[in-house]
Amino acid sequence: GAVVSQHPSWVICKSGTSVKIECRSLDFQATTMFWYRQFPKQSLMLMATSNEGSKATYEQGVEKDKFLINHASLTLSTLTVTSAHPEDSSFYICSARRTGSSGANVLTFGAGSRLTVL
Amino acid sequence: QKEVEQDPGPLSVPEGAIVSLNCTYSNSAFQYFMWYRQYSRKGPELLMYTYSSGNKEDGRFTAQVDKSSKYISLFIRDSQPSDSATYLCAMSEGSGYSTLTFGKGTMLLVSP
């Protein structure tokens, strides 16, 4: 089955540092990947849509200069949280879109990355 | 009013019980409805995917969509402790997922 690998699964960093999270589609090509943020007991909030070879589309209220997204290949998208602060501590989840056997779009999620900023 | 409402629970049931999970929504343009299961500290896993109104069954899971009432349900028969997880409903207007809107999720606890 389709697998999306996300790394690291857990990262702790000091305030002011930058953190990069990788999202890889292991056995399929994903022209589109999505980045979500999830706070405890809250729903997934879409941060941005990442398209291979072009600039990401950010949702309203998401700072594009703080959350840098790069989708340089059909199997890899990265999210860099720049100058992280404690309020950026959250669970970040990526997903990749592919076409299923029925022709419908299917979304596969990564396992998520828990960021703790001290 | 939020676009998608989902009772956060927790919902505690004994093993073997029938579980009913529900979401209501306000956007009548939603046409694609999904249920995801999320174990603690893991990403969501797609359980059921339905288009428009009706029922869909997959093993112990049945998804129902009532667009007239803007109400969707997920039923789990013969619940197992391994079903203990958070269940998220999600919906979108189109099939492209870019407008996917999630509920907050309902935590389900199935005790042996």
Boltz contact constraints between the chains, C-beta under 6 A:
constraints:
  - contact:
      token1: [A, 43]
      token2: [B, 102]
      max_distance: 6.0
  - contact:
      token1: [A, 43]
      token2: [B, 103]
      max_distance: 6.0
  - contact:
      token1: [A, 43]
      token2: [B, 104]
      max_distance: 6.0
  - contact:
      token1: [A, 44]
      token2: [B, 102]
      max_distance: 6.0
  - contact:
      token1: [A, 49]
      token2: [B, 98]
      max_distance: 6.0
  - contact:
      token1: [A, 93]
      token2: [B, 43]
      max_distance: 6.0
  - contact:
      token1: [A, 97]
      token2: [B, 97]
      max_distance: 6.0
  - contact:
      token1: [A, 105]
      token2: [B, 95]
      max_distance: 6.0
  - contact:
      token1: [A, 105]
      token2: [B, 97]
      max_distance: 6.0
  - contact:
      token1: [A, 107]
      token2: [B, 97]
      max_distance: 6.0
  - contact:
      token1: [A, 109]
      token2: [B, 43]
      max_distance: 6.0
  - contact:
      token1: [A, 109]
      token2: [B, 44]
      max_distance: 6.0
  - contact:
      token1: [A, 110]
      token2: [B, 43]
      max_distance: 6.0
  - contact:
      token1: [A, 111]
      token2: [B, 42]
      max_distance: 6.0
  - contact:
      token1: [A, 111]
      token2: [B, 43]
      max_distance: 6.0
  - contact:
      token1: [A, 112]
      token2: [B, 43]
      max_distance: 6.0
